C-alpha cells in the first residue's frame, strides 16, 4: 500500500506529500495516479456514498516528490486557480545538480517547446512557433563534491521546466535520465523535490505555507539539510489568534 503523508487538511484543502514516481493524474499508461488514489481513499475514510470531489490545481512531474495541494470543493479550486494566475500561489523546489553554476544565484529565462509525441521538452529561440516563455530563479544552498544543492523558485509552470532549464546551462539534475542521460546512471532517482507551496487560505484569505523535505537518502543526505524526511505547516504573521484557533478547529487529523 502506498503511504501518502498528509501535511494539512481541513474542509477546503488537502495538502499531501506526493511520493516520487506516481502520476499527478491519470494518463494513457493507466498507472496509479495521485488524484484517483486520494479520491478513493477519502471515499473510504469518510464513508462517502457518492463521488468525492477533489480538484487538481497544479501538477508535479511523475518522478518528482513533495508538497502537492488539492482542493476539496469547487469554490476552493476556483480560488486557488485564480491565485496561480495572479502568482499568489508560489512554489519552491529543492534539486541536486551536476557541477556548480558560475553564479551563486540567477534568474533563468528560456523558451520551451514540447514534443507531444515523445513527451520531451527543449529550449529554443524566442519566436519559434509553439514555444512558451519559462522563468525561474535558483540559489546554490550547498555543495558536495561535484554536486550542488539548489533552491529553485518557479514563476511559470511549464512541463519539465526546471529539468530543461538547468540542463540548458550545462547542469542537468542528478538522476534525470531524460535530460541528463550522458552523465546519470540508469536506476538513479531524480533529485527534484517540491519543497514549499505558499498560498492564501481560500476562506480566511491569509497566507499559509506548506513545507516538505526529501527522504534521508542519496543524494540529499550529502548536504546540510537538518530536516530531512520532515514536513510542516506555517501561518503568516497576519493571522489573528482568533483566526488561528478557528483554523485549528477545522483542521482534520488522520491519514489517507
Secondary structure as UniProt FT lines:
FT   STRAND          6..9
FT   STRAND          13..18
FT   TURN            20..21
FT   TURN            28..29
FT   HELIX           34..45
FT   TURN            46..47
FT   STRAND          55..56
FT   TURN            62..63
FT   STRAND          65..71
FT   HELIX           74..85
FT   TURN            86..87
FT   STRAND          90..98
FT   STRAND          105..115
FT   TURN            116..119
FT   STRAND          120..124
FT   TURN            126..127
FT   TURN            129..130
FT   STRAND          132..144
FT   TURN            145..146
FT   STRAND          147..154
FT   TURN            159..160
FT   HELIX           161..168
FT   TURN            169..170
FT   TURN            174..175
FT   TURN            177..179
FT   TURN            181..183
FT   TURN            186..187
FT   STRAND          192..200
FT   TURN            202..204
FT   STRAND          207..212
FT   TURN            218..219
FT   HELIX           220..222
FT   TURN            226..229
FT   STRAND          231..235
FT   TURN            237..238
FT   HELIX           241..250
//
